[in-house]
Amino acid sequence: MKKLLILVACSGLMFTSCVSKKKYAELEAKQKETQDMLNTATVKLNDCLEERSGLRAENQSLKSQVASLNATNGDLIKQIGDFTDLTKKGAANLEKSLESLKEKDLTIRKLQDAVTRRDSVNLALVQSLKGAVGSMDDEDIEISVEKGVVYVNISDKLLFNSGSYQITSRAKEVLGKVAAVVKNKPDFEFLVEGHTDTVPISTGCIKDNWDLSVLRATAVVRTLQNDFGVAPARMTAGGRGEYVPVASNDNADGKAKNRRTRIVVLPKLDQFYNMIEEGLKDPAIN
């Protein structure tokens, strides 16, 4: 009897063990199926995320294209003057912008006209001076225009004797011709500059090259005023000494070129530059 019970018990255990393995196999199969589904879903999710990222980039690109097209469209609207789809406020703003551009263009044209007039007057002045002083083959006289200013360079050997500031008779002839031109140009002022070489000088009346250059410039100004009636208020006398050379002072030719008197003929620069400054203050410019 005891053996029978043991046999029944073992049979029951074997039966139970068989049933558990079968369920385990089923569960394992379901787990694998679920894992496969999860893997598939994960792949699809990644694809969706990647696709969403691509769509976002494409959407941003389309937005940029739309913005560019809107800008181009706005430019075309301005060019053809089509205000049909503009609001009243937009049309008013556009009209103000156009008016501002017109004012700016007008101001710039005024400044350009001023510069053109100045250059034209300077050119006419140069021609008058060249015609008045005669042949420009004379190396002792040079007339030029630089940066809107007329320069008349006269060699000191034409104006003065060596180491002197007394005007020569030939110099008065040349200065008289220059005076005849500038007297007919009341809109011009001029600066008379004296220049020397580096050779030192010291006499009872002249201390150094600074002194000599100033005395020579003053002598030219006095001659223009006293002998030829040029208004003194239009003239300035100045000495530059040896410090603005145009050639080397190491040789005689260079020193001769540096000993000169320069007449700088200036338009009334205060009026000209005031006009430019006023123009630049214009809101249309800024």
Residue frames relative to the residue before (quaternion, step in Angstrom):
aa qw qx qy qz dx dy dz
M 1.0000 0.0000 0.0000 0.0000 0.00 0.00 0.00
K 0.6465 0.5203 -0.3075 0.4656 3.54 0.96 -0.86
K 0.6456 0.5128 -0.3181 0.4680 3.58 0.97 -0.78
L 0.6312 0.5401 -0.3309 0.4476 3.57 1.01 -0.73
L 0.6512 0.5159 -0.3123 0.4607 3.54 0.97 -0.85
I 0.6462 0.5139 -0.3226 0.4629 3.51 0.98 -0.85
L 0.6501 0.5221 -0.3158 0.4529 3.58 1.00 -0.85
V 0.6442 0.5132 -0.3181 0.4695 3.58 1.00 -0.83
A 0.6508 0.5221 -0.3165 0.4513 3.54 0.96 -0.89
C 0.6639 0.4960 -0.3092 0.4665 3.59 0.91 -0.84
S 0.6294 0.5287 -0.3402 0.4567 3.56 1.01 -0.77
G 0.6491 0.5206 -0.3180 0.4544 3.56 1.00 -0.87
L 0.6525 0.5088 -0.3259 0.4574 3.57 0.97 -0.82
M 0.6504 0.5162 -0.3237 0.4536 3.57 0.99 -0.81
F 0.6448 0.5269 -0.3170 0.4539 3.57 0.98 -0.78
T 0.6575 0.5070 -0.3014 0.4689 3.51 1.01 -0.96
S 0.6418 0.5301 -0.3204 0.4521 3.56 0.99 -0.83
C 0.6414 0.5224 -0.3290 0.4555 3.60 0.98 -0.74
V 0.6503 0.5156 -0.3168 0.4591 3.56 0.91 -0.86
S 0.6572 0.5160 -0.3163 0.4491 3.67 0.87 -0.84
K 0.6557 0.5020 -0.3258 0.4604 3.62 0.91 -0.78
K 0.6395 0.5242 -0.3300 0.4553 3.56 1.01 -0.70
K 0.6647 0.4827 -0.3023 0.4834 3.55 0.95 -0.91
Y 0.6283 0.5463 -0.3348 0.4412 3.53 1.01 -0.79
A 0.6433 0.5183 -0.3185 0.4648 3.53 1.04 -0.84
E 0.6456 0.5148 -0.3221 0.4631 3.56 1.02 -0.83
L 0.6640 0.5012 -0.3040 0.4643 3.55 0.92 -0.91
E 0.6448 0.5179 -0.3270 0.4572 3.52 1.00 -0.81
A 0.6358 0.5239 -0.3245 0.4648 3.58 1.05 -0.75
K 0.6591 0.4964 -0.3090 0.4731 3.54 1.00 -0.86
Q 0.6276 0.5358 -0.3424 0.4492 3.56 1.01 -0.78
K 0.6544 0.5091 -0.3144 0.4624 3.58 0.96 -0.87
E 0.6383 0.5243 -0.3213 0.4631 3.55 1.05 -0.87
T 0.6579 0.5079 -0.3050 0.4649 3.55 1.00 -0.91
Q 0.6436 0.5222 -0.3223 0.4574 3.59 1.00 -0.84
D 0.6354 0.5234 -0.3255 0.4651 3.56 1.04 -0.81
M 0.6499 0.5083 -0.3166 0.4680 3.55 0.99 -0.85
L 0.6398 0.5270 -0.3207 0.4583 3.54 1.03 -0.85
N 0.6487 0.5167 -0.3151 0.4614 3.57 0.98 -0.87
T 0.6448 0.5197 -0.3139 0.4644 3.55 0.99 -0.90
A 0.6604 0.5086 -0.3026 0.4621 3.56 0.96 -0.95
T 0.6338 0.5353 -0.3294 0.4509 3.58 1.04 -0.81
V 0.6431 0.5180 -0.3173 0.4662 3.57 0.96 -0.88
K 0.6665 0.4970 -0.3003 0.4675 3.55 0.95 -0.94
L 0.6307 0.5316 -0.3337 0.4563 3.58 1.05 -0.78
N 0.6557 0.5049 -0.3136 0.4657 3.57 0.93 -0.87
D 0.6297 0.5238 -0.3297 0.4695 3.55 1.05 -0.80
C 0.6564 0.5134 -0.3105 0.4573 3.55 0.97 -0.87
L 0.6481 0.5158 -0.3176 0.4615 3.58 0.98 -0.85
E 0.6567 0.5034 -0.3078 0.4698 3.55 0.98 -0.88
E 0.6503 0.5135 -0.3091 0.4667 3.53 1.02 -0.87
R 0.6356 0.5261 -0.3258 0.4616 3.58 1.04 -0.81
S 0.6358 0.5245 -0.3260 0.4631 3.58 1.00 -0.82
G 0.6552 0.5089 -0.3030 0.4688 3.55 1.00 -0.88
L 0.6542 0.5122 -0.3091 0.4627 3.56 1.01 -0.84
R 0.6266 0.5296 -0.3377 0.4614 3.56 1.05 -0.74
A 0.6546 0.5016 -0.3095 0.4734 3.57 0.95 -0.89
E 0.6505 0.5071 -0.3124 0.4714 3.54 1.00 -0.87
N 0.6339 0.5351 -0.3214 0.4566 3.56 1.05 -0.82
Q 0.6544 0.5034 -0.3099 0.4715 3.59 1.01 -0.86
S 0.6338 0.5268 -0.3215 0.4662 3.55 1.04 -0.82
L 0.6551 0.5070 -0.3099 0.4667 3.55 1.00 -0.85
K 0.6207 0.5346 -0.3404 0.4615 3.57 1.07 -0.73
S 0.6470 0.5095 -0.3160 0.4712 3.57 1.00 -0.86
Q 0.6486 0.5092 -0.3186 0.4676 3.55 0.99 -0.83
V 0.6347 0.5245 -0.3255 0.4649 3.56 1.02 -0.82
A 0.6512 0.5124 -0.3165 0.4618 3.58 0.97 -0.88
S 0.6524 0.5100 -0.3073 0.4689 3.57 0.99 -0.87
L 0.6575 0.5024 -0.3037 0.4723 3.55 0.98 -0.86
N 0.6259 0.5290 -0.3392 0.4619 3.57 1.05 -0.74
A 0.6489 0.5103 -0.3178 0.4664 3.57 1.00 -0.86
T 0.6533 0.5024 -0.3113 0.4731 3.56 0.96 -0.89
N 0.6373 0.5289 -0.3192 0.4607 3.52 1.00 -0.82
G 0.6406 0.5250 -0.3240 0.4573 3.56 1.01 -0.81
D 0.6414 0.5192 -0.3205 0.4651 3.57 1.02 -0.84
L 0.6549 0.5102 -0.3154 0.4597 3.57 0.96 -0.86
I 0.6249 0.5397 -0.3386 0.4512 3.54 1.04 -0.77
K 0.6526 0.5076 -0.3141 0.4667 3.57 1.01 -0.84
Q 0.6716 0.5179 -0.3059 0.4327 3.56 0.95 -0.87
I 0.7777 0.3425 -0.1961 0.4893 3.58 0.80 -0.88
G 0.4302 -0.7407 0.4393 0.2708 3.55 1.27 0.02
D 0.3910 0.7153 -0.4927 0.3046 3.57 1.07 0.65
F 0.0639 -0.8277 0.5573 -0.0165 3.54 -0.31 1.31
T 0.3130 0.8104 -0.4676 0.1630 3.58 1.28 0.12
D 0.7915 0.3275 -0.1543 0.4923 3.55 0.83 -1.02
L 0.5178 0.6397 -0.4222 0.3800 3.57 1.27 0.11
T 0.4653 -0.6370 0.5245 0.3204 3.53 -1.09 0.58
K 0.6678 -0.4935 0.3625 0.4232 3.54 -1.26 0.29
K 0.6488 0.5145 -0.3196 0.4606 3.53 1.01 -0.79
G 0.6546 0.5099 -0.3113 0.4633 3.57 0.97 -0.86
A 0.6484 0.5142 -0.3120 0.4667 3.56 1.00 -0.85
A 0.6465 0.5179 -0.3191 0.4605 3.58 1.01 -0.81
N 0.6530 0.5074 -0.3134 0.4668 3.58 0.98 -0.84
L 0.6469 0.5131 -0.3172 0.4664 3.55 1.00 -0.82
E 0.6416 0.5238 -0.3214 0.4590 3.57 1.00 -0.81
K 0.6355 0.5160 -0.3246 0.4739 3.57 1.04 -0.79
S 0.6421 0.5278 -0.3236 0.4521 3.56 0.99 -0.81
L 0.6519 0.5107 -0.3066 0.4693 3.56 0.99 -0.86
E 0.6416 0.5127 -0.3222 0.4708 3.57 1.00 -0.81
S 0.6352 0.5269 -0.3270 0.4605 3.57 1.02 -0.81
L 0.6524 0.5066 -0.3145 0.4678 3.57 0.97 -0.82
K 0.6334 0.5254 -0.3314 0.4614 3.57 1.01 -0.76
E 0.6598 0.5033 -0.3082 0.4652 3.57 0.95 -0.89
K 0.6433 0.5210 -0.3170 0.4628 3.55 1.00 -0.87
D 0.6605 0.5033 -0.3055 0.4660 3.57 0.92 -0.90
L 0.6428 0.5229 -0.3218 0.4581 3.57 1.00 -0.81
T 0.6559 0.5122 -0.3113 0.4589 3.58 0.95 -0.88
I 0.6587 0.5013 -0.3107 0.4672 3.57 0.93 -0.90
R 0.6553 0.5061 -0.3202 0.4604 3.57 0.96 -0.80
K 0.6109 0.5397 -0.3498 0.4616 3.58 1.10 -0.66
L 0.6596 0.4946 -0.3066 0.4757 3.58 0.96 -0.86
Q 0.6487 0.5077 -0.3203 0.4677 3.57 0.96 -0.82
D 0.6350 0.5246 -0.3248 0.4648 3.57 1.02 -0.79
A 0.6356 0.5307 -0.3307 0.4528 3.57 1.03 -0.80
V 0.6615 0.4906 -0.3027 0.4797 3.57 0.95 -0.88
T 0.6468 0.5205 -0.3190 0.4571 3.58 0.97 -0.84
R 0.6479 0.5067 -0.3207 0.4697 3.58 0.97 -0.86
R 0.6396 0.5267 -0.3297 0.4525 3.57 0.96 -0.86
D 0.6770 0.4902 -0.2962 0.4622 3.57 0.89 -0.95
S 0.6431 0.5237 -0.3235 0.4554 3.58 1.02 -0.78
V 0.6567 0.5000 -0.3071 0.4738 3.56 0.97 -0.87
N 0.6403 0.5250 -0.3231 0.4582 3.58 0.99 -0.83
L 0.6486 0.5155 -0.3180 0.4609 3.57 0.96 -0.85
A 0.6510 0.5037 -0.3141 0.4731 3.57 0.97 -0.85
L 0.6366 0.5303 -0.3252 0.4558 3.57 1.03 -0.79
V 0.6403 0.5210 -0.3233 0.4627 3.58 0.95 -0.87
Q 0.6638 0.5004 -0.3112 0.4605 3.58 0.88 -0.88
S 0.6419 0.5189 -0.3217 0.4640 3.58 1.02 -0.80
L 0.6686 0.4959 -0.3024 0.4643 3.58 0.94 -0.88
K 0.6543 0.5055 -0.3194 0.4630 3.56 0.94 -0.84
G 0.6605 0.4988 -0.3077 0.4693 3.55 1.00 -0.79
A 0.6751 0.5159 -0.2996 0.4340 3.58 1.03 -0.75
V 0.7480 0.4022 -0.2354 0.4725 3.61 0.85 -0.91
G 0.5514 -0.6555 0.3816 0.3473 3.59 1.23 -0.02
S 0.8511 -0.1606 0.1145 0.4865 3.54 -1.18 -0.66
M 0.3053 -0.7570 0.5512 0.1731 3.55 -0.88 0.96
D 0.4424 0.6704 -0.4718 0.3636 3.56 1.25 0.27
D 0.5310 0.6186 -0.4040 0.4149 3.53 1.30 -0.30
E 0.3348 -0.7820 0.4949 0.1771 3.56 -0.45 1.21
D 0.5903 0.5894 -0.3653 0.4131 3.58 1.25 -0.20
I 0.7430 0.2894 -0.1867 0.5739 3.61 1.26 -0.20
E 0.0426 0.7904 -0.6084 0.0575 3.57 -0.85 0.97
I 0.0877 -0.7885 0.6086 0.0125 3.56 -0.83 1.05
S 0.1111 0.8022 -0.5728 0.1265 3.58 -0.78 1.03
V 0.2887 -0.7104 0.6099 0.1998 3.53 -1.39 0.24
E 0.0610 0.7845 -0.6136 0.0665 3.56 -0.84 1.02
K 0.8559 -0.0669 0.0039 0.5128 3.55 -0.78 1.14
G 0.7486 -0.4353 0.2173 0.4505 3.54 0.86 1.00
V 0.6653 0.4579 -0.3047 0.5048 3.60 1.24 0.21
V 0.3337 -0.7346 0.5605 0.1867 3.57 -1.03 0.88
Y 0.1146 -0.7925 0.5982 0.0315 3.57 -0.90 1.02
V 0.0852 -0.7482 0.6559 0.0529 3.56 -1.07 0.86
N 0.0858 -0.8015 0.5917 0.0095 3.58 -0.44 1.24
I 0.0435 -0.7936 0.6065 -0.0218 3.55 -0.74 1.10
S 0.4392 -0.7044 0.4943 0.2579 3.54 -0.75 1.08
D 0.5336 -0.6559 0.4294 0.3172 3.58 -0.98 0.80
K 0.5951 0.5620 -0.3870 0.4245 3.61 1.10 -0.44
L 0.6247 0.5070 -0.3361 0.4896 3.57 1.26 -0.31
L 0.7433 0.4169 -0.2145 0.4772 3.58 1.11 -0.69
F 0.8318 0.1287 0.0018 0.5399 3.56 0.88 -0.95
N 0.4602 -0.5976 0.5633 0.3374 3.50 -1.35 0.26
S 0.6852 -0.5059 0.3266 0.4098 3.58 -1.19 0.50
G 0.8532 0.1131 -0.1180 0.4952 3.55 -0.90 1.02
S 0.6416 0.5181 -0.3204 0.4662 3.58 1.28 0.19
Y 0.2454 -0.7448 0.5918 0.1869 3.53 -1.30 0.29
Q 0.4287 0.6718 -0.4743 0.3740 3.57 1.22 0.56
I 0.4407 -0.7081 0.4930 0.2476 3.59 -0.78 1.08
T 0.3620 -0.7257 0.5444 0.2144 3.60 -0.95 0.93
S 0.6497 -0.5197 0.3789 0.4052 3.57 -1.27 0.32
R 0.6397 0.5108 -0.3330 0.4680 3.60 1.00 -0.72
A 0.6170 0.5486 -0.3437 0.4474 3.55 1.07 -0.74
K 0.6420 0.5248 -0.3331 0.4489 3.59 0.95 -0.79
E 0.6082 0.5477 -0.3548 0.4520 3.57 1.08 -0.66
V 0.6840 0.4718 -0.2860 0.4773 3.57 0.91 -0.93
L 0.6712 0.4982 -0.3029 0.4577 3.59 0.89 -0.92
G 0.6073 0.5568 -0.3535 0.4430 3.58 1.09 -0.63
K 0.6566 0.4959 -0.3093 0.4767 3.57 1.02 -0.79
V 0.6384 0.5126 -0.3255 0.4731 3.58 1.01 -0.78
A 0.6474 0.5275 -0.3132 0.4522 3.57 0.99 -0.89
A 0.6307 0.5461 -0.3399 0.4342 3.59 0.98 -0.79
V 0.6651 0.4879 -0.3071 0.4747 3.57 1.06 -0.71
V 0.7325 0.4441 -0.2660 0.4421 3.59 0.69 -1.06
K 0.5838 0.5748 -0.3858 0.4242 3.64 1.10 -0.48
N 0.6881 0.4551 -0.2719 0.4955 3.57 1.17 -0.58
K 0.6711 0.4256 -0.2911 0.5327 3.57 1.32 0.13
P 0.0859 -0.8560 0.5073 0.0513 3.63 0.43 1.14
D 0.6275 0.5497 -0.3471 0.4284 3.59 1.18 -0.33
F 0.6511 0.4992 -0.3136 0.4780 3.57 1.29 0.12
E 0.1346 -0.7195 0.6719 0.1129 3.48 -1.28 0.61
F 0.0997 -0.8229 0.5533 0.0820 3.59 -1.13 0.25
L 0.3255 -0.7222 0.5928 0.1449 3.44 -1.34 0.67
V 0.1939 -0.7655 0.6054 0.0998 3.55 -0.87 1.00
E 0.0865 -0.8163 0.5711 -0.0051 3.57 -0.57 1.23
G 0.2218 -0.7526 0.6048 0.1366 3.54 -1.00 0.89
H 0.0564 -0.7926 0.6072 -0.0020 3.58 -0.99 0.93
T 0.1389 -0.7907 0.5926 0.0662 3.58 -1.10 0.71
D 0.5004 -0.5762 0.5134 0.3925 3.54 -1.34 -0.10
T 0.6713 -0.5265 0.3489 0.3877 3.60 -1.24 -0.20
V 0.4472 0.6797 -0.4727 0.3383 3.59 1.23 0.02
P 0.3794 -0.7499 0.4847 0.2423 3.63 -0.58 1.06
I 0.0979 -0.7809 0.6159 0.0356 3.54 -1.17 0.66
S 0.1241 0.7709 -0.6183 0.0901 3.55 -1.06 0.74
T 0.1019 0.7762 -0.6105 0.1200 3.55 -0.56 1.22
G 0.7366 -0.4035 0.2875 0.4605 3.53 -1.27 -0.13
C 0.7661 0.3434 -0.1819 0.5119 3.59 1.11 -0.69
I 0.7495 0.3261 -0.1755 0.5487 3.57 1.22 -0.46
K 0.3233 -0.7828 0.5059 0.1637 3.57 -0.64 1.13
D 0.7837 -0.1554 0.1609 0.5794 3.57 0.89 -0.97
N 0.7489 -0.3950 0.2756 0.4551 3.57 -1.30 -0.13
W 0.5535 0.5720 -0.3961 0.4578 3.59 1.14 -0.53
D 0.6804 0.5010 -0.2793 0.4560 3.52 0.82 -1.06
L 0.6664 0.5116 -0.3031 0.4498 3.59 0.89 -0.96
S 0.6723 0.5021 -0.3120 0.4456 3.60 0.88 -0.88
V 0.6507 0.5010 -0.3147 0.4760 3.58 1.02 -0.77
L 0.6594 0.5126 -0.3120 0.4528 3.60 0.89 -0.90
R 0.6579 0.4965 -0.3188 0.4679 3.60 0.99 -0.75
A 0.6409 0.5060 -0.3308 0.4731 3.59 0.96 -0.77
T 0.6547 0.5092 -0.3079 0.4662 3.58 0.96 -0.85
A 0.6282 0.5367 -0.3372 0.4512 3.60 1.03 -0.77
V 0.6461 0.5054 -0.3212 0.4732 3.60 1.00 -0.81
V 0.6520 0.5122 -0.3179 0.4598 3.59 0.92 -0.90
R 0.6617 0.5052 -0.3123 0.4576 3.61 0.89 -0.87
T 0.6393 0.5231 -0.3270 0.4591 3.57 1.01 -0.79
L 0.6549 0.5045 -0.3093 0.4701 3.58 0.94 -0.88
Q 0.6853 0.4784 -0.2816 0.4713 3.57 1.00 -0.80
N 0.7832 0.3928 -0.1986 0.4392 3.57 0.62 -1.17
D 0.7607 0.3844 -0.2099 0.4790 3.58 0.95 -0.84
F 0.8196 0.2480 -0.1047 0.5057 3.59 1.05 -0.67
G 0.5210 -0.7219 0.3676 0.2688 3.57 1.24 0.33
V 0.3470 0.7188 -0.5299 0.2866 3.60 1.08 0.58
A 0.5084 -0.6682 0.4483 0.3065 3.59 -0.82 0.99
P 0.4394 -0.7265 0.4558 0.2673 3.62 -0.65 1.04
A 0.5939 0.5877 -0.3706 0.4056 3.60 1.13 -0.56
R 0.6569 0.5103 -0.3091 0.4610 3.58 1.22 -0.38
M 0.7183 0.4575 -0.2334 0.4693 3.59 1.25 -0.26
T 0.0926 -0.7488 0.6530 0.0659 3.51 -1.31 0.59
A 0.1952 -0.7728 0.5942 0.1079 3.58 -0.95 0.89
G 0.0798 0.8073 -0.5785 0.0855 3.55 -0.91 0.93
G 0.2503 -0.7615 0.5784 0.1512 3.55 -1.14 0.65
R 0.1952 -0.7918 0.5712 0.0928 3.56 -0.95 0.92
G 0.3970 -0.7374 0.4694 0.2798 3.57 1.27 0.00
E 0.7456 -0.3714 0.3114 0.4573 3.56 -1.07 -0.86
Y 0.5585 0.7137 -0.3127 0.2845 3.55 1.34 -0.14
V 0.7140 0.3279 -0.2656 0.5586 3.61 1.24 0.11
P 0.0337 0.8397 -0.5408 0.0361 3.61 0.53 1.11
V 0.2976 -0.7286 0.5847 0.1968 3.54 -1.28 0.47
A 0.7663 0.1726 -0.1171 0.6077 3.56 1.32 -0.09
S 0.6510 -0.5124 0.3834 0.4081 3.54 -1.30 0.17
N 0.3473 -0.7304 0.5505 0.2069 3.55 -1.07 0.76
D 0.4725 0.6949 -0.4258 0.3354 3.59 1.25 0.29
N 0.7788 0.2139 -0.1462 0.5712 3.59 1.22 -0.14
A 0.6903 -0.5187 0.3263 0.3847 3.54 -1.28 0.43
D 0.6464 0.5210 -0.3345 0.4459 3.61 0.95 -0.81
G 0.6610 0.5052 -0.3111 0.4595 3.58 0.95 -0.86
K 0.6472 0.5149 -0.3200 0.4621 3.57 0.95 -0.82
A 0.6355 0.5325 -0.3303 0.4510 3.58 1.02 -0.78
K 0.6575 0.4987 -0.3120 0.4709 3.59 1.03 -0.77
N 0.6724 0.5065 -0.3029 0.4468 3.58 1.03 -0.72
R 0.6334 0.4783 -0.3382 0.5056 3.61 1.17 -0.48
R 0.3245 0.7493 -0.4942 0.2985 3.54 -0.03 1.29
T 0.2524 -0.6975 0.6349 0.2160 3.51 -1.38 0.21
R 0.1390 -0.8051 0.5747 0.0466 3.55 -0.78 1.03
I 0.1731 -0.7548 0.6264 0.0889 3.53 -0.88 1.04
V 0.1422 -0.7931 0.5910 0.0385 3.56 -0.56 1.21
V 0.1676 -0.8050 0.5658 0.0605 3.57 -0.36 1.28
L 0.0738 -0.8337 0.5467 -0.0266 3.55 -0.54 1.21
P 0.4010 -0.6325 0.5871 0.3072 3.57 -1.05 0.67
K 0.6223 -0.5243 0.3922 0.4289 3.58 -1.17 0.30
L 0.2201 -0.8465 0.4741 0.1012 3.50 0.24 1.37
D 0.5921 0.5733 -0.3885 0.4121 3.58 1.04 -0.60
Q 0.6604 0.4842 -0.3108 0.4825 3.58 1.00 -0.78
F 0.6716 0.5119 -0.3075 0.4386 3.56 0.88 -0.94
Y 0.7266 0.4253 -0.2559 0.4751 3.58 0.80 -0.97
N 0.5712 0.5604 -0.3888 0.4566 3.59 1.13 -0.47
M 0.6472 0.5132 -0.3172 0.4659 3.54 0.99 -0.83
I 0.6468 0.5066 -0.3213 0.4710 3.58 0.99 -0.81
E 0.6636 0.5038 -0.3123 0.4564 3.59 0.90 -0.91
E 0.6449 0.5031 -0.3259 0.4741 3.57 0.96 -0.79
G 0.6432 0.5221 -0.3243 0.4567 3.56 1.01 -0.77
L 0.6790 0.4935 -0.2941 0.4572 3.58 0.99 -0.82
K 0.6263 0.5253 -0.3400 0.4650 3.57 1.22 -0.41
D 0.4712 0.6868 -0.4348 0.3424 3.55 1.27 -0.31
P 0.5111 -0.6582 0.4536 0.3159 3.64 -0.81 0.91
A 0.5992 0.5750 -0.3699 0.4166 3.56 1.10 -0.59
I 0.6460 0.4967 -0.3247 0.4801 3.59 1.13 -0.61
N 0.7430 0.4118 -0.2200 0.4795 3.57 0.97 -0.86
